[in-house]
Amino acid sequence: MAQVGGYLLPDEHSRFKTYANDLGLSESALAKLLLVRELRGKRLNALIGHYPPGTQSDGRKRVTAHRPDAALKTAFLARSKEEGLKPGQAASILYRAELVERWLDKAMTS
């Protein structure tokens, strides 16, 4: 199974998990939606300076988007490279941005 994951601080991870739950989604499903959104909207360049990329380190928790095929992973890897990031760094930026923007919540209620 192909995966793309990003690391969040414990507080961010808890908020991401709660946010996903409030939307009726798993963490993985929310993460997947955010990756797909990036592939369509290409917002990473504008987000890089506002949200630090997370890296694997003590205390950080991984949020992983699972997908049964490698298409999403391959496309996201290419997109990340376009911005000079590793996929995990790019994913963590997108996850952090969503905690502030709450794009999906707004889209579902408008």
N, C-alpha and C positions, 0 to 999 in steps of 0.2 A: 504494500500500500504506500503510495506517495504521500509525503507530508511536507508542510511548510510551517515552521514555528518561529515565534519571537518571544523574547524574554521581557517580563514586566517585574517591577518591584512588587513586593507582597501586597501592599495596599492597592496598587493598580490592578493586580491580578484578581483580588477580591472584588473590586468594583466592576471589572470586566465580566466576571462570573455572575455577579448579581444582575448586571445589565442584560446579559444574554438570557438569564432565567426570566427576568421581567418581560422580555420579548417572546418568551416561549421557545427559546432556542438553546441548543447546547453551545458551549464555548467554541467547539470546532465549527459548528454551522455558522456562527457569527463571524468567526475568523475567515472562513471561506468566502462569505459574502463580501467582506472588506477587501480581500485579495482580488476577487472578481471585479469589484468596483474600481480598484486601482488599474486593473488591466484595461478597463473601458474608459476611465476618466483621466488617467495619468496625472495624478495630483502630487506624487511624491516630491517632485522638485520644489514645490511651494511649501511642503510640510517639513522638509529636512531641517531648516533653521529653527523651527518652533518646537520640535519634539525630538529629544535625543534618542538615538538608536540604542536599544538595549542589547547587552551581550551577556553571554552565560557567565555568571559569577555567583559567589555565595549569596544566598538569600533570594535570588531572583527565581521566578516561577515561569515555566514555559507554557504558552498558549499555542496549541497546535491545530492547524487546519488539516483534516484528514480527507483524502479523496481516493477512490478506488483505482484511478488511472493517473498517469504521470503528466497529462496535458496541462493541468493548472500549475503544477510545480515547474515544468519546463518554461511555460510562458512567464511565470512570476520570476524565475531565475533570470531570464533575459531582461525583463523590465527592471529588476533590481540593478543589474549590471549597467544598464543605460544611465542610471543615476549614481554609479560608482559605489554601490552598497552591496553587501552580502544579503541574501534573501531574509535571514533572520533579523538583520538590522532594519531592513525595509518593513518587514511585518510588524516589528515592535513600534515603529513610527506610526503605522496605520492604526494599530490597536490603541495607542495613546491618543491619537487625534480623535478617534471615535468616542473615547471617554469624555472628551470636551465637547465635540460637535454634536454628538447624538443624532447623526444623520439618519440612521435607520429608524430610530424611534420617531423622529419628525416625519419621515416618509410614510410610516405606517399610520400616523394619526392625521395626516393632512388630506 
